[in-house]
Amino acid sequence: MMFSKLRQKKSVAVYAATAINLIIIYSMIFLYFARVEYHPEYVNLITAVYWVITSMTTVGYGDIVLTSNAGKIFSIIVQLSGVIMLFGWLFPLVITPKLEKMVKIILPTKAQEDLNNHIIVCGYNRLVETLIDELKENGISFVIVEDNEHIIRELMEKGIQCIYGIPSEEETLKNANIYTAKVLIANKSDEMDANIVLTARELTDIDIIAVVEEVSNAKYLRYAGANRVVSPKSMFGRFIGIKAVDPFLSRLTGATEFFEGISIVEFPIYPKSPLIGETLRTAAIHERTGANIVGIWKGGNLSLNPLGDDVIKENSVLLAIGRTEELYNLKKLTR
């Protein structure tokens, strides 16, 4: 972070030096053309600097004009270099970072000081939606840490406590009150989770749960310091295995427990279900039942990344996660 700031300051200094040198050089050349074209009223330093700056910034009032062909070519060169300096260098180097910094200031970057004995969740997705419902139900404090601005804004609109920052950085975890937290859940990519676990373990001996994408990476997360590693894919696989053994299983007693009190259940869509023809977005299943759809069978293939535009058909099968009563509510809709 410090290196990045020093590099930016150095770039700004180089830009300022280049701009000043160009203005001086162009002013000298302008004075030469003013003498050659017999414009004695232009032959002074203030007029030269004025013409160069108005030309480089493409303002071009037209009160001072070089009339010779060589003078016109020189004017074009000054204007083009000004466009490059202004839009190709100044904006991305100085103005754009400043605007981005102003926008990021609006985002929350620090949890409430009195937040303690809470759970830190690094990364937000569909599984975390269900976890949040469970935490709220049991009155457990939590904070979501995300480096995606769009997700942070959505969480803010829902009134969910969150902070913006890179979860693997010490400052971000400190801003999430890691010293007073009781559990940290790393729920990003496997590589990022490893960095989160290492950083958190250096700061405190907090209980860490890592959600792994590939089961083969579980041992590395344990080496990094995770107390427990959870693999949604292996749980999904175990559930699908159960269904393969008994494909006609339809009772919730055949559910696979994901977290304590939260289960994964497969729901086939029956011919007279009101969900038929609806998309996952318009069906508003979470709003109506409390359960979350984490997968859908389409054309014989299971998609674990369902989209809002996916249409629910008679031959569809929904894979849902939630508490028992929420799953029963969904079961009624699929009938």
N, C-alpha and C positions, 0 to 999 in steps of 0.2 A: 504493500500500500504506500509506504514512504517512498520507495523507489519510483513508483508510478507518478507520485506528485512531483518529485524532483525532475523526472524526465519531462513532465508537462511544463514545468517552469522553464526548463532549458529550451524547449521547443518554442515557447512564447518569446523568450529572449532572442532566439535565432530569427524568429519572424519579425520582431521589432527592428532588429539590426538590418535585416534584408530590406525591409520597407523603407527605412531611412536612407540606406545606401542607394536604392533605386530612385528615390525622390531627388537626391542630390545629383546623381548621374543624369537623370532625365532633365533636370532643371538646367544643367550645364549645356546639354545638347539643344534644349529649347532656346537658350540665349544665343547659341551659334546660328540657328535657323532664323531667329528674329533679326540678327545682323545681316545675314545673307539675303533675306527677303525684304530688307529695307523697312523694318518696322521699329524705328527708334523708340516709340512709345512703349514697346514690350520689353525693351532691354533693361530690366532691373530684376533683382533677385525675388522680390515679393511677387511680382507678376508671374515669374517663371514657376515658383512653387505653387501659386494659385492655379495656374493652368495645368500643371502636372497632377495635382490632387483632384481637381474636377474631372480630368480625363481618366485617371485611374479608377475613380469611383463611378465612372460612366454618367456623371451628372451632366457635363457638357452644356454649359449655358450658351455657348456660341458667340460670346462677346470677343473671344480671342481665337483666331483661326490661322493656321499655317496653310499657305496657298500653293506652294510648290509641290511637285509630285513627291519629292523626297520627304518634304515636311508632312504630307498626307500619310505616307507609309510609316513615318515615325509616330504620327498620331495613332495609327492603328495598333502599332506595337505597344504603345503606352496603355491604350484601352484594354487590349487583350491581356497584358500582364497584370493589369489592375483587377480584371475579372478573376483571373487565376488566384491572385493574392487574396482577394476578398472572399469568393465563394469556394475556392478549392483548398484554402489554407486557414483563413481566419475563422470561418463558420465552424468547420469540424474540429478545429484546434481549441478555440476559446468559447465561442457563443453557444454551440450545441451542448458541450459538457456542462456549461453554466445552467442552461435550461433544464437539462436532465437532472442536475443536482437540485434545482428548485422544485421539480416535480417529485423527486424522491423524498425531499424534506417533508412533504405532505403525508407520506406513508408512515405508519407507526414503526419505529425502530427500537423501541424499548418497552418492556412489560411494566405494569404497574409496580411501584416499589413495595406495596404490601402483599404482592402475590407470593405465596409460599406454600410448601407441602403440596405442590402441584405436579402435573405431568407436562413435559415438553414434547411436542410432536413435531419432528422435523420432516416436512413434506406432507402435502395434502392430496388425497385422491378419494375414490369411491369407498374404499375400505375405511378411511378415516372418517367419512361422513357418518357411518354406522357407529364407530367408536365415539364420536362426539355426542351422538344421541344417548349412548350408554353413560357417558361421563356426566352429562347434564342430568340424566335421570337419577343418578346416584349422588348428585351434588359435589362432584369432584372437580376441582379447579384445574384448568389446563391453558396452554398457549400454543398456537400453531406458529412454526417458524418456516417461512417460505422465501425463496429468492425470485419468485415469479410475480411481477407487479400486478398482472391481470388477476391472478388468484387472490392476492392480498386484497385487492379492491372488492372482489366478490365476497370475501369473508367479512370485510368491514360492513358491506351492505346488509349482510345477514346478522350482524351484531356479534360475530364470533371473535374472541380475543386473539389477536395475531400480531406478529412483528415481521418486518421486512429485513432480510439480511441473508448472507451466505451461511448455512447451518454449520459448516465445518470450520468457521472462523471463531477464535476465542472471544472476540468482542461481541459477536452475535449471541453466543451461548451465555455470556455474562449478562447481556441485555435481557435474556430470557429468564434471569434469576436462577441460574443453574445451581448455585450454592445452596439455595433453599428448596430446590425441587426434590421430589422423591423418585421419579422415574423419567427416563428419556427414551423416546421411541425414534429410531432412525429409519425413515421410510422414503428414502430417495433411491438413486441407483446404487448398485452394490459397491462401486468404486467410491461414490460420495459417502455412502454409509460407513465405509471403512475409515475415511477421513474424519467423519463426525464422531465415531466411536473413539478414535485415537485422541482427538482434541478434548472430548468430554472427559476421558479417563485421565488425562494430564491435569485437568482442573479439579476433579473431585472423584469420590468413589461411588457416585450415584448408580442406581440400578439401571442398566441399559438393555433395551430390547431392540434388536435389529431385524428388520423385515427384508429378507433376501429374495432376489429374483431368481437366481440360479442356485440350486441346492449345493452344487459343487463349491460354491464360494462361502458356504456357511462356516467352514473351519477357519477361514481367514478372518472373518468377523469375530469369531471367538478369540483368535490369537490377538486381535486388536484390542480386545477388552470387553466385548459384549457378554452380558450375563446369560442372555437367552437369544436364540436366533429362530425366527418364525419364517416359514416358507409357504405363502399362499398357494403357489403352484402345486406343491406336494399335497396340500390339504384338498385342493380341487381334484387332484389325481386320485386321492384316496376315496373321495366322494364318488367320482365317476366309476371307480372300481367297484364300489358297493352297488351302484346302479347296474353295472354290467352283470353282477352276480344275481341281482333281483330287479330286473327292469320294470316290474309292475308295482314296485314299492311306491306308495303314494301317501302314506301317513307321515306326519311330522316326526314320529318316533324313529324314522330312518334318517334323520338329519345328521350331518357331520358338524360337531361343535368346533367353532373357529376360535373364539375367545370364550371365557366363562359367561354363560347366559346368551351367547350369540351363536347362531347356527347357520349352515349353508344348506339350502334345500332346492331341489329341482322341481319345477312346476310345468307340466304339459298343458297346453292350451286346448280346452274342449270346444266343440263346435258352436255352442251358444254363448260362449264367453263374450262379455261386453268389450273386452280388450281387442278383439279381432278387428283388424283394419286400422287400428290406432298405431302411431309411432310411439317409441319409448318416451319421447318428449311430451306429446299430447296426452298420453295415458296418465301421466303424472302419478306414477305408482308410489313413489316415496311420499308425496303429499297426501295420498289417499290411504295408504296403509302403514307407512313408517319404514317399510322394508326397502332395501336398495338392490337394484338389478346389477349384478357384476358379470353376467355372462348370458349369452343367448345362442341356442342351436339354430343355425341357418343352413339349410340344404345339406344336412348331415354333418356339418362342421361346427364346432363349438368356438365362438368368439368370446374371449375374456376381456375384450375392449369394446363393449357395446356402444353404439353411437345413438344420439338422440333421434336421428332420422331412420333408424332401423324399424321396419314395419312388423308388427306382431300378426302372425298368420295362424291358421288352424293347426298347421304342423309345427309351429314354433314350440320351443321349450325354454322357459326362463330359469336362470340360475340366480337365486336371490339369497341375500344375507340379512339377518335381523334377529330380533327377539321372537320368542314363540308366538305371542299374541299378534305381532306384526306379520309374521309369516302365515298365520291362520287367516288374517284379513286378506292377504294376497291370494290365498288358496280359494277364498270365496269368489274373487274376481275372475279367476281362471276357469271356474266351473260354467 
